[in-house]
Amino acid sequence: MLIMVKITDKKPKYYLNEKGEFVIENYNFSKPFCNFFPGIAGRYGIPMWTFYVNRGQCISSFGVKDKDHAILEFLPANKAWQLVSTHGFRTFIKITLGKSTFLYEPFHNGFTNLSYEISNRMLISPAELTLEEENASLGLKVAIKYFNIPNDNYAGLVRIITIKNLKDNLRKTQLLDGLPQIVPFGTSNYFLKKMSRTIEAWMNVENMGKGVPFYRLFVDPTDRPEVVHIREGNFYLGFSYEKGKPKIIKPIIDPENIFGPVTDFSCPRLFLNDKFSAPKNENIHSKTPSAFLLSDFNLKKNEEKRIYSVCGYMHGLKELNSSIPKITKPGYLKSKMLENTEVINELLEDVATKSSSKEFNLYAQQTYLDNLLRGGYPFTFSRSSFNTLGGIPPEAGKSGTTFYLYSRKHGDPERDYNKFQIASTYLSQGNGNYRDLNQNRRNDIWFNPEIKEENVTNLLNFIQLDGFNPLVIKGSSFVIKDGDKIKASLKNACSEEGFNKILAAFLEKQFSPGELIHFLEDNNIKLNISYDEFLDTVLSLSSKANEAEHGEGFWSDHWHYNLDIIGSYLAVYPERLKNILFENNNFTFFDNAEVVKPRSEKYLIYNGLPRQLHAVALDSAKKELIHKRKTLPHIVRSKYGYGDIYQTTLINKLFCLLANKFASLDPFGVGIEMEANKPNWFDALNGLPALFGSSVCETFELKRLGLFIKDSLKESGLEKIVVTEEIASFLEKLGGLTGENLNKSTDDYLWWDKTHSLKEEYRQKTKMGVNGIEQEMSSIRLLEIIDLMLKKIECGISKAWDKNSAVYYGYFIHKVIEYNNLNGHFIKPLVFKQIRLPLFLEAQMHAMRLMDNQDGAKALYRGVKKSALFDKKLKMYKVTAPLNSMPEEIGRCRIFTPGWLENESIWLHMEYKYLLEFLKSGLYEEFYADFKNTLIPFQNPQRYGRSILENSSFLVSSAFPDKKLYGNGFVARLSGSTTEFLEIWLKMNLGIKPFFLNGSGELNLRFNPI
């Protein structure tokens, strides 16, 4: 018999509560979104990645390190929305009322709950997630709290479920709570996605005698001759308190003992039996295990029952069993819950804001947190340890070592393409892309001035002699500079035998701070001082080894974010310009075995059409040379690769960039070419490099670089500058060719051909390294060359200007009209036709940045407002104008539906970049006119579809076919928009230039809030 039930969907409601939590009532009926916990476990904790969605019991996947170390399988967003209600945490409650028994699954919007009157809500805070549901029909209230364990030797997700009886009569209750599937440690994402049945043969569950299952593969399943045993494991610890004492609840580890033949987990068929009990001895083999806690109890009116569970990762079974008493001890989880909040709140205090808008205040803090998740948090160790150790004191005035904590390459269910990584160690750090770190760290010096020039040095040292840089920046490691000094400084640090011999041996190798502390604990080495003091001592006597991997291709924009890093440093320390640019000789060049091919090896015929393809290649001779180096292999040497490490000044590196990028202008002198397989910031123009594409966005930045060098040379008062011989020659020849071009002695094509040949000769000469000889160039001559370059650049920029619409075109295709055949299918273009792409907001932002007067800035502002870049319905700025006139070959943005991703959406990062330039250009009225329309905390949450305290990568624009999604935010939080907002926040509070030098060269501070 089919019983029809009237279905009434409850409307979601969004608001901030008095605690600052963002609340969504009836969240199962709200627009779906993805979110995550910070993955911060404090300095001496093991971080865990935890993703959640607004469906079911929310947690969709979690684990340690990366996707290959999941505890609950990593799922992309669309799969998470589909599966979280069946494969995520589940709670089944059987309630007996007289002769009737009712089954209730809290937070589930499936068939079983249709006959109940239910209301629920989720409460989102930076550190934790709370779910609350009230079943008026049964008179039950259920609450679940999730948070991660901070500052301990394991990674854990805590889940506390509370059941409360709201009615008068006694409730006989049976509760089943947990996970239908849990991933044993050692099961990679590949096996879960491709061979999930086969890998079950390796799966084991042990430690059931203790009532705390330990899930792992005994050996690595990789098909190879050597057998690698696995020591680590995942665990599930469940317990309650009976009369104040912990009672461990042994989980049910075989899902078949709950669901029976229902293999999709939709119905706990066996649990429906009148007398369900946990099996006494489970013996699970060749099957993915579960973790369900079973508890029977009675509830009087207003009485509560609370069940605790900790699911996580341990270094070994021994460590797990020794930790059980600690974890189950009364008060432990409560203290960890408070500590977890304190760890996050301590970070948020850096941007504590008091304004008339509570939403804005909380948004500023959340944005700061999200910014440091991608860029890292600069923690500076104090110098106090030297007073307690009695060792060698630090150099006078030298601050402690700064170390970036908590960074990671961004990745989450919506960024499912990224291989995120969060090191499962103390003092956790992770890999990051060069552009991301460069952008997200640019404001850090305002919050921690002790960073000083470190970011400038570290990031500029990744620039290569060809003007490019590696993609993937690894976490920092260290090498002891002087073994005798470290022994003297640490002679009183260890409890036994002075300086422990085992520790001395460990410090002979390259190490990370987290590895060092783990080594102490693994070897039971006791210290007389704190970990912070110990690390301060060790790191102060070490050299930092910043390492990177090539990744893929070279982007044409990465170099110019260094101007922002330098600008931030000089904004805080304007008196140090001469030192950082001209006197500090600690800069080096990164050495990469991947090289950019000359035009004769990458311009070719493909499918009958001229194309630029396969522009970057591994040079085997260079790879071998780098491989033979015993220390710091990826740093350029003198004697063309066979001498000592070549050290130089920052100004020399900037001249290197100036020459390389100037010699990369397109055949019309307008945009900088995408010569190395990759586009610029706008990644979705991935096809443009093949079409001989270029961008004026980088030309604007080249102008900024030229102006900065010019102004700095004048301010320095130096008559001569030391420049690397090869770079000096490159600059001189570029100056000569540019003078001829400006005098009309050569046309633009011939100038392009000659400057590119010059660049190719320079790159061939410096491929293995530099001679090491340096040349003095007069400042007068350098200024002459820069002025010639700036004139040429200005001519090119003027060609990108559309005087009718008062905006700039940003991107260009260069169609080859005539060419000569070279060897095989390679060609030499003779005639190009330049094709403009539609408008991009990015070009307007760069143009606004270089405006030297308010009238020009206002004219550009008005032009953009009248253009197709402005979304009149949302009153926001789109990242592109319509692209439908363009061929699909320009890249994936052309394939996307208009209004979605990088095709005509509101791309928050670029919109915020554009708004920031209003402030820098003095357009204060225009800034505040757009302020409440564009900033996320002022969005309508019903339309935005998620917390208005959190950014999204993009908002759906009114170009999208589905009106219901207009203004909806997608791809959560970890975007470059965070650093743009922080600079906006700084300028709103401090003014444009709070630190400055007066006419006498004295440092002054003046606050001038906007």
Helices and strands as residue ranges (DSSP letters): E 13-16, E 22-25, G 27-29, E 34-36, E 49-53, E 59-63, G 67-69, E 70-72, H 77-87, E 90-97, E 100-104, G 111-113, E 118-124, E 128-135, E 140-148, E 155-165, E 171-179, H 189-194, G 198-202, E 203-206, G 208-210, E 214-217, E 233-242, E 245-249, H 256-259, G 269-272, E 291-299, E 304-314, H 317-328, H 332-348, G 349-351, H 358-375, E 377-380, H 385-389, E 402-405, E 432-433, H 434-440, H 444-447, G 449-451, H 454-460, E 472-473, E 477-480, H 483-489, H 501-506, H 513-522, H 531-540, E 542-545, E 548-549, G 558-560, H 561-572, G 574-576, H 577-578, I 579-583, E 594-596, G 599-601, E 603-606, E 609-612, E 616-618, H 620-628, H 638-641, H 650-662, E 672-673, G 688-691, E 694-695, H 696-716, E 720-724, H 725-742, H 748-765, E 774-778, H 779-800, E 801-802, E 807-808, E 811-821, E 827-836, H 841-849, H 854-866, E 870-871, E 876-877, G 888-890, G 892-894, E 906-907, H 908-920, H 924-934, G 936-938, H 941-944, E 952-955, G 963-965, E 969-972, H 977-990, E 995-997, E 1003-1005
